[in-house]
Amino acid sequence: MSAIEELQAAVASVAERVGPSIVGIGRGTRGSGVVIAAGKVLTNAHNLRGDEVTVTFADGRRVRGAVAGYDGDGDLAVIDVDTAGATPLDWGDGAGLTVGTAVFGAGASHDGGTRVTFGLVSAVAREFRGPGGRRIAGSVEHTAPLAPGSSGGALVDATGHLVGLNTNRIGDGFYLALPADERLRARVDGLAKGESPKRTRLGVAVAPAHVAQRLRRSVGLPERDGVLVRGVEDGSLAAGAGIEAGDLIVEAGGRPIAGADDLLVALDALEAPFEVKVVRGADERTVQVGKATTAEDA
């Protein structure tokens, strides 16, 4: 058998295995989804437009589902829906993907059925911004072509096991997928149970780093990397810690802060109480942040 014939056979085999597990999300197939368990479909949060959604199965069956769990910052959602005879896709080892690994993209087509394409992992540990603007790190870049409406579909290995969730198109011919590793599985299991992701919310409005540097120069203060606080919410963690508008946050929980992304990443990893280092004018001080509340962003 020639290499071309082997590739043809591999694509056909994957299509037969995963086809029934891939669904369309929304009327007109706004996106794709993956049956991960009886009654549960995984997709990207950006494919949803409310608490209810139309799910179209590969056999043409169209059913209304309801959102079980939603994580806008992580661009993930799980839908409760009658999956009937659709076979759940088995999880693979997304953490083991390396450059050069053969992968197959599977997404719903607008006129029914499943598209399956072949590609290679071209990079790992990539990042992109989710629909809410939050940075999402640790993604896998690959070259399996994806048509519009494929986000939320599966990235699978040659055995048809789920190794990633296709999420974002970059440039011409390159795509990003969230790797199907233990961390993703834990997040998905929580969403399937209706558990909201918990993120520490400091309660500050911030200015970009370059704005902070320009303002400090304009008043004769030395330049310093950090996030400038433009405002503080009443009753927030920041207010309770004594953080004020005009403060420059330079460290959180021992992590240096050079921009808003750094602050969000630091807060995701922290549980109260923790320390925040701020610069007020020329003075540096450390404040204690008390018991944390949770919300979607800082």
C-alpha atoms as one frame of an Amber mdcrd trajectory, in Angstrom:
protein
   0.000   0.000   0.000   1.374   3.440  -0.967   1.723   6.334   1.482  -1.226
   8.069  -0.192  -3.376   4.976   0.143  -2.387   4.623   3.812  -3.358   8.255
   4.461  -6.670   7.777   2.662  -7.383   4.719   4.778  -6.450   6.554   7.976
  -8.777   9.487   7.231 -11.611   7.120   6.316 -11.097   5.107   9.505 -11.072
   8.209  11.725 -14.171   9.582   9.988 -16.051   6.338  10.636 -15.026   6.284
  14.310 -15.587   9.912  15.283 -18.299  11.036  12.852 -21.293  10.189  15.099
 -19.615  11.984  18.039 -19.378  15.374  16.273 -22.346  17.770  16.382 -23.264
  21.163  14.996 -23.921  23.995  17.446 -26.572  26.612  16.728 -28.867  27.056
  13.776 -26.819  27.245  10.614 -23.954  25.448  12.401 -22.354  28.414  14.128
 -19.822  26.011  15.590 -19.135  22.375  16.374 -19.207  20.232  19.486 -18.103
  16.833  20.771 -20.204  14.225  22.563 -18.080  13.449  25.641 -20.619  11.458
  27.683 -24.231  10.377  27.526 -26.253  13.596  27.527 -23.173  15.871  27.452
 -21.634  17.878  24.597 -18.430  19.909  24.864 -17.930  23.033  22.761 -16.382
  26.504  22.803 -18.148  29.170  24.854 -17.986  31.583  21.913 -20.357  29.310
  19.951 -23.241  29.992  22.344 -25.750  32.845  22.285 -27.803  32.101  25.377
 -28.734  29.395  27.871 -30.400  27.225  25.222 -28.861  26.002  21.990 -29.780
  23.881  18.979 -27.607  20.787  18.603 -27.537  18.973  15.244 -26.246  15.410
  15.182 -24.420  13.725  12.320 -27.542  11.732  11.399 -29.502  14.983  10.924
 -31.367  14.848  14.235 -31.836  18.352  15.677 -32.443  18.778  19.426 -32.651
  21.700  21.828 -30.097  21.598  24.621 -29.367  23.704  27.703 -26.056  25.042
  28.942 -24.851  23.012  31.929 -21.651  24.978  32.560 -20.018  28.000  30.933
 -16.482  29.403  31.148 -16.181  32.473  28.939 -12.615  33.244  29.955 -11.475
  29.705  29.156 -13.735  29.496  26.054 -15.361  26.252  27.192 -18.954  25.159
  27.675 -20.797  21.902  28.313 -24.344  21.386  27.020 -27.007  19.088  28.453
 -28.784  17.449  25.512 -30.341  14.130  24.524 -27.416  12.464  22.734 -29.505
   9.338  21.990 -27.305   6.858  20.078 -24.323   9.168  19.579 -21.217   7.469
  20.944 -19.106   9.578  23.330 -15.576  10.233  22.119 -12.866   8.683  24.266
 -10.236  10.971  25.755  -6.659  10.574  24.537  -3.317  11.955  25.666  -3.372
  15.608  24.627  -0.464  16.305  26.946   1.760  14.038  24.844   1.419  15.952
  21.572   4.732  17.041  20.054   5.747  18.820  16.867   5.264  16.449  13.937
   2.492  14.361  15.534  -0.174  13.373  13.002  -3.623  14.674  13.953  -7.090
  14.801  12.413  -9.564  17.658  12.671 -13.273  16.805  12.934 -16.023  19.410
  12.642 -19.682  19.632  11.684 -20.573  20.645   8.143 -23.344  23.110   7.351
 -25.357  20.572   5.363 -25.038  17.727   7.867 -22.415  15.108   8.510 -18.825
  15.500   9.657 -15.723  16.906   7.984 -12.457  15.123   8.763  -9.085  16.514
   7.689  -5.453  15.539   8.198  -2.568  17.638   9.513   0.484  17.754  11.736
   1.196  19.424  15.044   3.318  22.449  14.081   3.902  23.990  17.529   3.008
  23.536  21.183   2.615  25.882  24.150   0.975  28.578  22.014  -1.426  31.173
  23.405  -4.322  33.285  22.224  -7.020  35.541  23.645 -10.405  34.159  24.509
 -13.693  35.890  23.657 -13.449  37.985  26.837  -9.918  39.127  26.037  -8.263
  36.888  28.603  -5.041  35.139  27.593  -5.337  31.359  27.120  -1.990  29.585
  27.231  -0.794  26.070  26.493  -2.545  25.563  23.144  -1.482  23.186  20.376
  -0.948  24.566  16.857  -1.689  22.246  13.927  -2.272  22.223  10.170  -5.427
  20.097   9.783  -7.652  22.414   7.653 -10.827  23.621   9.368 -13.793  25.255
   7.666 -15.830  28.026   9.320 -18.067  26.463  11.973 -15.431  23.942  13.056
 -14.455  25.613  16.336 -15.500  23.451  19.254 -14.911  20.335  17.184 -12.441
  17.570  17.916  -8.765  17.179  17.283  -8.126  13.430  17.367  -5.232  11.025
  16.949  -5.032   8.137  14.473  -7.039   5.914  16.825  -9.901   8.432  17.020
  -9.206   9.521  20.602  -9.777  13.148  21.602  -6.446  14.979  21.961  -7.680
  18.561  21.626 -10.628  20.910  21.167 -10.260  23.080  18.064 -10.757  26.666
  19.154  -9.000  29.338  17.123  -7.774  29.967  13.554  -4.503  31.843  13.117
  -3.122  33.072   9.799  -3.515  30.916   6.706  -3.627  27.208   7.356  -2.795
  27.132  11.062  -5.183  26.353  13.894  -5.075  26.230  17.676  -6.611  23.565
  19.898  -6.926  23.294  23.656  -5.028  20.100  24.532  -7.157  17.328  26.006
  -4.992  16.846  29.070  -5.874  16.147  32.698  -6.314  19.849  33.420  -8.842
  20.285  30.620 -10.675  17.150  31.640 -11.004  18.392  35.225 -12.383  21.713
  33.986 -14.846  19.956  31.680 -15.978  17.587  34.447 -16.707  20.600  36.639
 -18.687  22.359  33.912 -20.657  19.192  33.222 -21.730  19.243  36.888 -22.796
  22.885  36.609 -19.832  24.175  38.603 -18.673  27.669  37.686 -14.925  28.271
  37.420 -13.569  30.048  40.486 -11.228  32.954  39.859 -10.010  35.486  42.367
 -11.307  38.961  41.586  -9.292  41.870  42.942 -11.807  44.527  41.926  -9.658
  47.104  40.149  -9.825  48.919  36.828  -6.347  49.159  35.342  -4.499  51.108
  32.667  -2.031  49.581  30.161   1.621  49.412  31.222   2.731  52.057  28.717
   0.181  54.491  30.139   1.560  53.957  33.637   5.103  54.589  32.438   4.115
  57.772  30.603   2.230  59.151  33.593   5.104  58.443  35.980   7.543  60.192
  33.638   5.224  63.183  33.348   5.351  63.804  37.114   9.073  63.125  37.444
   8.817  59.636  38.977  11.185  56.834  37.929   9.843  54.341  35.405   8.659
  51.051  36.857   6.970  48.015  35.351   3.523  47.430  36.736  -0.214  47.921
  36.342  -1.677  51.349  37.111  -4.900  51.271  39.139  -7.471  53.615  37.574
 -10.276  52.775  39.980 -11.239  50.510  42.879 -14.650  48.926  43.373 -16.413
  49.558  46.667 -16.390  46.501  48.882 -13.811  44.698  46.739 -10.688  42.851
  47.854  -8.613  45.773  46.638 -10.645  48.254  48.677 -10.344  46.091  51.767
  -6.581  45.924  51.316  -6.277  49.698  51.008  -5.307  49.761  47.320  -6.106
  53.166  45.810  -6.497  54.736  42.392  -3.057  55.838  41.244  -1.255  52.892
  42.842   1.062  50.865  40.636   0.723  47.116  41.237   4.166  45.593  40.770
   3.800  42.194  42.440   1.006  39.799  43.447   1.580  36.705  45.531   5.304
  36.981  44.925   4.899  37.149  41.132   6.211  40.224  39.282   3.506  42.155
  37.428   4.417  43.929  34.194   0.960  44.092  32.613  -2.712  43.214  32.978
  -2.181  39.688  31.678   0.409  39.048  34.380  -2.047  40.195  37.040  -4.823
  37.924  35.772  -2.513  34.906  35.597  -1.236  35.613  39.109  -4.755  35.962
  40.527  -5.818  32.668  38.908  -3.118  30.892  40.899  -3.783  32.630  44.231
  -6.057  31.952  47.172  -6.571  34.497  49.934  -4.898  35.690  51.928  -2.019
  36.877  49.759   0.201  39.912  49.451   0.213  42.592  46.774   3.101  44.990
  46.391   2.211  48.487  45.178   4.128  51.666  44.476   2.378  54.851  45.590
   4.290  57.820  44.276   7.889  57.003  45.150   7.028  54.734  48.084   6.785
  50.948  47.819   4.492  49.120  50.210   3.061  45.641  50.664  -0.635  45.183
  51.423  -2.450  42.093  52.649  -5.390  40.981  50.539  -8.023  39.249  52.630
 -10.590  36.569  51.987 -11.134  36.129  48.233 -14.378  36.319  46.341 -14.735
  34.937  42.841 -15.716  36.347  39.500 -14.745  36.280  35.881 -11.911  38.790
  35.766  -9.883  41.287  37.758
